[in-house]
Amino acid sequence: MFHFRLQTLLRMRIAERDQRRADLAKALRAEEVLRADEQRVVEEQANVAQRTRLLKSPGAADVDSLLQTHRYEAVLFSQRKQIASQLAQVQAEAERRRLLVVEADRQVRVLEMLRERQLAAYQQEVERQEIKQFDELAIMAVHRREGATT
């Protein structure tokens, strides 16, 4: 019966790889959320720009509304800048986690390949032993026949 001596280590490496994948998935979800926030802010900036154009149109201009709109534009600009900064950090973290997943996957593959090589060697040895037993049985049968004929 084949027994891979490093099976426990392989299980640990697989668990570590799965954890690394989960960590990467969290970072990618965070990136998606930030991108959605960024898109929301961009859309809001477009809406504010449209309102600003309407407020600046000829006729009775509402100065207070125009000032509030400019302040809100500044707030949106600040939010977008902050989101861009967070997005850069999350992307860097996602890339770091991606590299950890690649390394963990490589470690698992190395152990799996070792297990496969050892299993193949074990199977060859078992086959060699079976052939040896069959040869011995054949030799014994030949000796019995020779002994029976003499």
N, C-alpha and C positions, 0 to 999 in steps of 0.2 A: 504494500500500500504506500503510495507516494505521499510524502509529507514535506511541504515547503517550510524550511526552518524560519524564514523571514515573513511568514504569513501575518503575524501580529503587526510587524512593522508596515507591511503593505496595507493592512486595514487602517492603521493610524495615518498613513500617507493619503489614502483615499478620503478619509474623514477630513483631513487638513485641506485637501484639494476642494472638497465639497464646501467647506467653510469659506475658503478663499473665493470660490465662485459666488457664494451668497453675499459676501462682502462687496464683490464687484457689482453684483446686481443692485445692491443698496446704493452704491455710488452712482450707478447709471440712472436709477430712479430719481435720485436727488438732482442729477443733471437735467432730467426731463422736467422736473418740477420747476427748476430755475428757468429753463427755456420757455416753459408755459408762462411763468411770471413775466419774463422779458417780453414775450409776445403781447401779453395783456398791457404792459406799460407802453409798448410801441403803438398799439391800437389806441390807447388813451391819449398818447401824445398827438396822434393824428386827429382825434376828436377835438382836442384842445386847440390845435392849430386851426382847425376849421372854425371853431367858435371865435378864435381871435380874429380871423379874417372877417367874420360877420360883424364883430364888434367894431372893427376898424372901417367898415364900409361907410360911405358918405351918408350923412344924415345925423340924427341925434345919437351921438356916441355916449355910451355909459362908461365913464372913466373908472368908477369903482369896480364894475364888472371886468373891465379891461385889466386893472391892477390885480384883481383876484386871479384872473386867468393867467397872467404872467407869473404870479407866485406859484400857482399850481403847476405851470410848466417847469419852473425851477425845481419843485418837489419831484416831479416825474423824472426830470433829468438826473437828479441826485439818486433816485431809486434805480434808474436804469444803470447808472455808473456803479452802484453798490451791487446790483445783480450781476453785472459783467465781472466785477472783482470776485464775487462768490463763485461764479461760473468757472472762472479761470482756476480757482483753488480746487473746485470739485473735479474739473477735468484732469488736473495734475494728480489728484488723489485716485481718480479712476484709472489713469494710466499706470500709476504705481501698483494698484491692485491688479490690474491686467497682467503686469509683469510677474506678480506673485502667483497668479493663477497659472501662467505659463511655466514657471519654475516648479510649482507643485505638480502640475500635470507631467512634466518631464521626469520628476522623481518617481511618480507612480508608474510611468511607462518603463523606466529602467528596472524597477522591481518586477513588473509583469514579464518583461523580456527575460530576466534572470529566472523567474519561475518557469517560464515556457522552456528555456534551455535545460533546466534541471529536470523538468518533467520528460522531455525528449530523451535525455541521457538515462533517466530511470527506466523509461519504456524500452530503450535499446538494451539495457542490462537485463530486464525481465525477459525480453525476447531471446537474448543470448543464453540465459539460464534455461529457458524452455527448450531451445535447440539442443543445448548440452544434455538435458535430461532425455530428450527423444533419441539423441545419438547413443547415449548409454543404454537405453532400452533396446535400441536396435542391435547394439553390440551384444547385449545379453541374450537377445533372441537368436542371433546368429550362433553364439556359443552353445546355446541349448540345442539348436538344430544340429550342429556339428556333433555334439555329444550324443544326441539321439540317433544319429546315422552311424556312429561308430560302434 
